[in-house]
Amino acid sequence: MSSDRAAWLRQEIERHNRLYHQHDQPEISDSEFDALLSELKALEDADPTLRTPDSPTLRIGSAPKEGFEQHQHAAPMLSLDNAFGEDELKAFDTKIKRFLDSEDEIEYEVELKFDGLSLSMTYEDGLLTIGTTRGDGETGEVVTENVRTIFDIPLRFQGDSTGPIEVRGEAVMFKDVFAELNAKRAAADEQVFANPRNAAAGGIRQLDSRLAAERRLSFFAYGIGGDPSQLAETQFGLLEWLESLGFRKREDATICQGIDEVYQRVQEIENQRADLPFGIDGCVIKVNSVALQAQLGYTAKGPRWATAYKFAAEQAFTTLNEISWQVGRTGVVTPVAELEPVHVGGVTISRATLHNIEELERKGVRVGDTVIVQRAGDVIPEVVGPVLDKRPPDSKPPQPPARCPACETELVTVEGQVALRCPNSRICPDQIQTRLEHFVSRKAMDIDGLGEKQIERFLEDGLIQDIPSIYRLKEHEETLLEMERMGEQSVANLLAAIEESKTQPLDRLIFGLGIRHIGERTAADLAREFGSLDGLAHASEDELNDVPDIGPIVAGSICEWFDEDENQALVADLRESEINPSVVEKVAEGGRFDGMVVVFTGKLERFGRSEAEKMVVENGGKASGSVSKKTTLLVAGPGAGSKLKKAEELGVEVMTEDQFLASYPEVLG
Ligand code: IVH
């Protein structure tokens, strides 16, 4: 009978949906899955009475609605009190103990506070019948069709269940889905979303549920409406019960004895925040015992038994006061947002790079705009975009400068690149300043006591003009001692630090020269390959091209740099100042990896990547981060992806970790 077949298909498809979306463990291929879904759809099209409200065919969405109906929640959707910092968290604990008239440590359950949109789903005898937004807490909007498109939300509970029940939780958009969505919107010249929360909320409020389906939202259940005492004894148990019905497993929930443990846990979560695949804005701390929750009860705002521990906001609004143009050490001119200082992500931000003209245009910001700024984790602050309804009426799109803001030289654009560039590298004061800053920086020559301010002062006073002149500063000791805020000790320290930097290894010197496209890793490769600055200076483009990991762009950039008279003079000048380090530990001949270029990829389970790379280098080989035709061996751990594919395409030898260990047991030391 086709109704039996349809019922079987519904169950089977939902089982595969869970395996795929929640457990990451598909049992069948995408095409086998599509075949099941198409068969069900065909049965339903032939006989629409077979299209039940829990049919997985509804997950792809249906034709648009006129508007949303209202629905009164059976139990109101309340909100939570907030606690900021340790003191407020402890005050929450004290209040609970006072209310319970008890000195005993409280058992808490700590969860993530998902940064999305709260939803309530009514299930009747296990069947999802209504999905709503929170609305004003009493009444929400009916968004059932959209809710059905979220794979984490079971259309029917697994196992038996009777009566009506409201499941509560948060719909979120994962960060990778968000990035993909925004990239697509940007490519189509559509306004990008400020954050995943807005994108999720917009998805739930689509009148056309097919568009909601495209947002690929996820869902975490965190409770039910009303009294849970018949279902579980603890909040943790309630989450386990929800999981048994088919909701996503809540790996984040932990039980803590007493508030001190809670505080430790919330700090741990805050440290992991940036690495989570979805956004959170804090933790929710709940008294674990359902019986104690009942004793504590509710205030008008929300439960006395729970609080939200909020993290610093990662986004804030502020005014864009100015767009300034900054010249970097390679002459690239970049727009910088000068902002009204604002506190976000735990720091005060007053400037943020706007990267380049293309990015500036894509963001569409104008001077005077109210803008959203963002700083997540350790990530550099960025301007997300303008708030268009707050735009001043007379504002104009920013104009890129025609001349260098530092030296007035006419700017050039390089074919095929978005960057504006000041070609006057020799005398452009900003380029000189940033070049020197880079040379003395921690990862380059690491000269302590010579920072941005000192360089600016010394340049202004004519004490230095270029890199070699740093090493002649000692000839100006008298003048230095006469300068304001330069005591005897600080002058002595500075000159000692400069002298000491002469012994820095070659890779730091190469990196410090600021040649375009030469990062720390490439500098180290070059140092190892050529052994001295002169060796590098005399390398031909072909020889450079032969170095693993170095392609034509980098090779070209190195040759161009050494071809310039000014840079040749610089190298000679450095040599005169006895800054000519060589790589002493030149690779031993006859090593096990002589002439080999090895790449490690995937998850390495039996040894560490850096140990293995070091071992390869110490034994005469090269460790590289990418696969090219110069690669001689790829060691692929589980999860290896594009590098493995490329190695196979290029016919590079591939080994598993075990095979590698069998051939080179010395990797384990
Ligand atoms: S429990 C009575 N647990 O935070 C309210 N809420 O102000 C009980 N939220 O919009 C809510 N993650 O949607 C709870 N793990 C979590 C949560 C969570 C996010 C949201 C909730 C509401 C707001 C509470």
Boltz pocket constraint, residues with backbone or C-beta under 6 A from the ligand:
constraints:
  - pocket:
      binder: B
      contacts: [[A, 77], [A, 78], [A, 79], [A, 80], [A, 81], [A, 111], [A, 112], [A, 113], [A, 114], [A, 115], [A, 117], [A, 118], [A, 119], [A, 169], [A, 170], [A, 222], [A, 223], [A, 284], [A, 302], [A, 303], [A, 306], [A, 308]]
      max_distance: 6.0
